[in-house]
Amino acid sequence: MTKEKEVKVKNGWGMLPTVLLLLIGGIASIIAGAILMNTYRRSEIGEIAGVAIIALIAGGVVVEIVNFFLLFGFFTLQPNQAKVLVLFGSYKGTVRQSGFFWTNPFKLSIPRSKYTISLRSRNLDGQKLKVNDKGGNPIEIAAIVVWRVEDTAQALFDVDNYQEYIRIQSESAVRHLANAYPYDHSEKDEITLRSGVEEVSQSLQKELSERLKKAGVVVEEARLTHLAYAPEIAGAMLRRQQAEAIIAARQKIVHGAVSMVDMALRELAEKDVVQLDDERKAAMVSNLLVVLCGEAEAQPVINAGTLYS
């Protein structure tokens, strides 16, 4: 695996006067040589002087050509940006400081935008995926991943296209996550996709960190943004959820009603309000349970006779 190494380059503002002086000097040499050449043609100065004039013009041309290449050595970096330097296919280092700089133009590979990498945090909003959960039920799931480049050399040289690599690996991790957990029905104390939001997010982040380590990428956060049953089973699952909710509510109602009946019988016995035999207790329990557990409002029937008539 390639490892990033940070390098320092020359300040661009310090190199700019040198380039301007070479530019002016080269132009001045060419102009001066042309003027002297015109004078040489009109008078007999000598062969040595003519060679010197040609050398002056040629030197000015060479300076301008060199200066032309030096101009391509300037580059700027904004905060949280990095520039990767490559010289004839060999990695030379990464510049991480922001500002205006100059370096060997041959280290600035073309296209330059490919070798300028943002170090800022970025979001990957994943598409909705249709997969099966641990129980085999088809579900729709999507996640958002917050990531940033930590090692620029790995991002550029260890994977072909690090942004596409992140997208594909994130999709694969979300699919694996969905297969590892049930949607919302599981054994006792088992984590589900719906109930264990924090645990599921941590598991997704951990898996993505392992997968994207090769690309020099750090995963700062990963969370599910969409979770639902697939349309073909959504209706059936909704009815099952409604049935389970009704059963749970009934269980709570029955538990409360039994507690109230027990309290009523105990209070009557302790305070000696009335003496009831087993048959009357059973009738009282039946009536109270009907009143307490029934959905419709009970209509009492008043007994005008004795309790045993």
Secondary structure, DSSP 8 states (H G I E B T S, - for coil): -----B---EEHHHHHHHHHHHHHHHHHHHHHHHHHHHHHHHS---HHHHHHHHHHHHHHHHHHHHHHHHHTTEEEE-TTEEEEEEETTEEEEEE---EEEE--GGGS-SSGGGGEEE-S-EEEE---EEEE-TTS-EEEEEEEEEEEES-HHHHHHTSS-HHHHHHHHHHHHHHHHHHHS-SS--STT---TTT-HHHHHHHHHHHHHHHHGGGTEEEEEEEEEEEEE-HHHHHHHHHHHHHHHHHHHHHHHHHHHHHHHHHHHHHHHHTT-----HHHHHHHHHHHHHHHH-SS--------S-TT-
